[in-house]
């Protein structure tokens, strides 16, 4: 049986809520997950919440596969088990808030949404129609905002 895993754009909570990430107005990766040479990831859900001000705000949110190109120097995160707390550890590596975007030469879009108020979005794929990311790839949640806001994003996948 496969196991579901989650990664988010902040450290996993202990005694406080997850910290939000400031987006800025340039494109910014909030979260990235790298699949190893032996594992494909089947994305079953992703979501994002933002606190952008209502006036003249727009945020483009993307779930993309950037090939083998990861953002530079993210804060490392061990993906958490979602479906089985006693299940095996994820074979994927995750990170949030990379310091640079990296030179992406090709990408594949899993989902793109332009958000206007209210600024929250959740996507679940129907069973059997999930978005798949191949081995040795990087999938990311990226945003481009018209005004700086704070964001929280997550991805749940199956290995």
N, C-alpha and C positions, 0 to 999 in steps of 0.2 A: 504494500500500500504506500502511496506517495504521501509526503508531508507538506503542509503549507508553512511558509515562512513570511515574516514581515520585516521590513526595514523602514525607517522614518528619517526625516530631515533634522533630527535632534538626537541627543543621547536618550536612551530608554529611561523612563521615569523611575525614580525611587521615592523620594519624599516631596517632590515638586512636579508640577506639570511640565511637559516638554517645552523647551525654549523655542521661540519663534525665530525665523531667519529673516533678516532685512533683505529685500530683493534688490534695491537700487533700481535704476532705469535701463541698464544694459542687460543683455541676456545673462541669466545666471542659473547654474545647475544647483538644485537644492539637495538632490539625492542621486546616488549612482550605485548600481549593483553590477558586479563582474561575474560572469559564469566561467567556470574552469573548463579545461579541455575535455572533460568527461560528462558535463551536465548541461542539459537544456533547461531553460526556465519557462514555465507556462504561466503567464500573468493572468490572474483571475480577478484582480481588483486593484484600483489605485484611486487616490483622492487627494484633494488639496483644499485648504482653508486659508483665506487671506483677510487682513483687516484694512484693506485699502479704503481711503476716504471716498465718499460717494461722488463728489464733484469731478466730472470729466475724467473718470478713471476707467482704465481698461487693462486687463492682464491676460496675456496669451500664455497658456499653460500647455506643456507638451510632455508626452511620454514617448521617448524615442530610443531607438537602437543605434548607437554610434560606432558600430563595428568594434574594433579593438581599442578605440581611442577613449581614454578616461580623462576626466578633469584632473588637474594637478593638485596634489597634496590635500586630499580630503581628510576629515576627521574619521578615523576607522570606526566601524561598528560591526559587531557580530550579529548577523540576522537572528531574530528571535523566532522560536517556534510559534506558529499560530494555531494549528489544528491539534497538535499533540504535545503537551508540555514535557512528556518523557520520550519524545521521538528523537531521531538522530540529529546531529548538528548539520546545519546547512553547508553544502559544498561551495556556495557562492560567498564572495566577500562584498561588503558594503561600505559606503562612506558618505558623509554628508558635508555640505559647504566646501567644496573644493575651491582652491585659491585661483584657479584659472580654468578656462574651458577646454584647452587643448585644440589642436588643429584638426577638426573633423573634415574629412574629405568626402564622406558619403554617410547618409543616415537613412533609417527606415522608420516611418511614423507608426506608432501604435495607436495614438489618440492625440488630438489637438482640440483645445477648447478656448475660445475667447470669452473671458468672463467680464460681465458688467454686474453691478449690484443685483442680488447678493453674491458675495464672493466665496462660494464654496461649490465643490464639484466632486462627484463620486461616479466611477464607472465600474460596473461588473459585466464581464462578458458572459453570454449564455454558455451553458455546458456544451463542450464539443466545438466551440467557436472561439476559444480563448486565443489571445495573442501570444505567439511563441517567440522566444529569443534563443538562438542557437548557441553552440559551445564556443568558448573563447570570445565572448561578446560583452558589451557594456550597455545596459539600459539605464536611462536617466529620466528624472523629472526636472524639466527646465521651465523657467518663467521669463517673460519680458513684460515689464510693467511701465505704464506711462508716468506713474508717480511712485516713489518708494513706499512700500508697505511691508508688513510682516507676514510670513507664511509658515504653514506646517503642511508637509506632504508625506505620503506613505505609499508603499507598494506591497501587495501580497501576491506571492507566487508559489507554484508547486514545483517540486523537483522529483 
